Amino acid sequence: MFCPKCATQNVDGAHFCRSCGANISLVPQALTGQIPATQPREEEYYSRRSSRRLPSMDYAVRSLMSGIAFAVIAVMVFKFSPGSAKWWFWLLLPAMMLFGRGFSELIRVNRKKEQAQTTAQPQLNTVRLQDLPAPKTGELRTPVPSVTEGTTRHLATEARTQQLDSNDNQNPY
């Protein structure tokens, strides 16, 4: 089996190329046409921080309601508890964190819905044959320039080589 990257001959059944280290474990499957079609996992789209869970409206509502509860308790402690000037503010920190988590989850849910709608109904631009201009068959088209036109010019001329005579004891340097 040959490596598709560097064309080195490798042992059949090898997982990595012995020359360049490329992963060649799927080459035999590709040659026989047995590679399974893989779809990108939806969880890979989301960051590690979200613990690879899918967005849910339930999680967003729970986070927002918990944030509201913390905010209400912080205000009640500030208004009605003696000596609350020292610690009522610290109840606002989890409230703000839960508000942020809830709103970000709502944004993720909306993005997911938009993505599902765009993939479900692809926008196809169809052109009818009657809308196309009539082809001009009487004119010749200019040929497309060759890709190798500029790269093979140097092959016609020989490269200059320096010939050293073995009888000369002179050092050219």
C-alpha positions in Angstrom: 0.0 0.0 0.0 1.3 3.5 -0.9 1.0 6.6 1.2 -1.2 9.2 -0.4 0.9 12.0 1.0 4.5 11.0 0.1 4.0 7.9 -2.1 6.2 5.7 0.1 5.5 1.9 -0.1 4.2 0.7 3.3 3.3 -2.7 4.7 -0.3 -3.8 4.3 -2.2 -3.2 7.4 0.0 -0.3 8.6 -1.8 2.5 10.4 0.9 5.2 9.8 3.3 5.9 7.0 6.9 4.9 7.8 8.3 7.9 6.0 6.1 10.9 6.8 3.9 9.6 9.6 0.6 10.3 7.9 -2.4 8.3 9.0 -3.0 5.6 6.3 -5.3 3.3 8.2 -8.3 4.2 6.0 -6.5 3.8 2.7 -7.5 0.2 2.1 -11.1 1.0 3.0 -11.1 4.0 0.6 -9.7 1.8 -2.2 -12.5 -0.7 -1.8 -15.2 2.0 -1.3 -16.1 0.8 2.2 -15.6 4.1 4.1 -18.7 4.9 6.1 -20.1 8.4 5.6 -19.5 10.4 8.8 -21.5 13.3 9.8 -20.0 16.0 12.0 -21.2 15.7 15.6 -23.4 18.5 16.8 -21.7 18.5 20.1 -18.3 19.5 18.5 -19.8 22.9 17.6 -20.2 23.9 21.2 -17.4 24.8 23.5 -16.1 22.5 26.3 -17.5 24.8 28.9 -21.0 23.8 27.9 -20.1 20.2 28.7 -21.0 19.2 25.2 -24.7 19.3 25.9 -27.2 20.5 23.4 -29.0 23.8 23.9 -32.4 23.5 25.7 -35.1 26.0 26.5 -35.7 24.2 29.8 -32.1 24.9 31.0 -32.4 28.6 29.9 -35.7 29.1 31.8 -34.3 27.4 34.9 -31.2 29.6 34.9 -33.2 32.8 34.4 -35.6 31.9 37.2 -32.8 31.0 39.6 -31.2 34.3 38.8 -34.4 36.2 39.5 -34.7 34.3 42.9 -31.2 35.3 43.9 -31.8 38.9 42.9 -35.1 39.0 44.9 -33.5 37.5 48.0 -30.6 40.0 47.7 -33.0 42.9 47.7 -35.0 41.5 50.5 -31.9 41.0 52.7 -30.8 44.6 51.9 -34.2 46.1 52.8 -35.2 44.1 55.8 -32.2 42.5 57.5 -30.0 44.5 60.0 -26.3 44.5 59.2 -27.1 43.6 55.6 -24.7 46.2 54.2 -21.9 43.7 54.5 -23.1 40.8 52.5 -26.3 41.5 50.4 -24.1 42.4 47.4 -22.6 38.9 47.3 -26.0 37.5 46.5 -26.1 39.5 43.4 -23.0 37.7 42.0 -24.7 34.3 41.5 -27.8 36.2 40.2 -25.8 37.9 37.5 -24.0 34.7 36.6 -27.3 32.8 36.3 -28.8 35.7 34.2 -25.8 35.4 31.8 -26.1 31.7 31.6 -29.8 31.8 30.9 -29.5 34.5 28.2 -26.6 32.7 26.5 -28.6 29.5 26.5 -31.6 31.4 24.9 -29.2 32.6 22.2 -27.9 29.1 21.6 -31.5 27.7 21.3 -32.4 30.4 18.7 -29.2 29.7 16.7 -30.1 26.0 16.7 -33.6 26.8 15.4 -32.3 29.0 12.7 -29.7 26.5 11.7 -32.3 23.7 11.5 -34.6 25.9 9.3 -31.8 26.7 6.9 -30.7 23.1 6.5 -34.3 21.9 6.2 -35.2 24.2 3.3 -32.2 24.8 1.1 -32.3 27.8 -1.1 -31.9 26.7 -4.7 -31.4 29.2 -7.5 -32.9 27.5 -10.5 -32.5 28.9 -13.9 -34.8 28.0 -16.7 -33.5 27.2 -20.1 -35.6 30.0 -21.6 -33.9 32.6 -19.4 -30.4 31.8 -20.6 -29.0 33.8 -23.6 -28.7 32.0 -26.9 -25.3 30.5 -27.5 -23.1 32.1 -30.2 -22.0 29.1 -32.1 -20.5 31.1 -35.0 -17.7 32.5 -32.9 -14.6 30.6 -31.7 -13.7 30.9 -28.1 -10.2 31.8 -27.1 -8.3 28.8 -25.7 -7.6 28.6 -22.1 -3.9 29.1 -21.2 -2.1 25.9 -20.2 -1.2 25.4 -16.6 2.2 24.0 -17.5 3.1 26.7 -20.1 5.3 28.7 -17.9 6.7 25.9 -15.8 8.2 23.7 -18.5 10.2 26.3 -20.4 13.4 25.6 -18.3 13.4 22.0 -19.6 14.4 23.0 -23.1 17.7 24.6 -21.9 20.4 22.6 -20.1 21.6 23.8 -16.8 25.2 25.0 -16.6 27.5 22.6 -14.8 30.9 23.2 -13.4 33.4 20.5 -14.5 36.2 19.8 -12.2 39.3 18.0 -13.5 40.7 15.4 -11.1 44.3 16.1 -12.2 44.2 19.7 -11.0 45.3 20.1 -7.5 44.0 23.7 -7.3 41.3 24.4 -4.9 38.7 26.5 -6.6 37.6 28.1 -3.3 
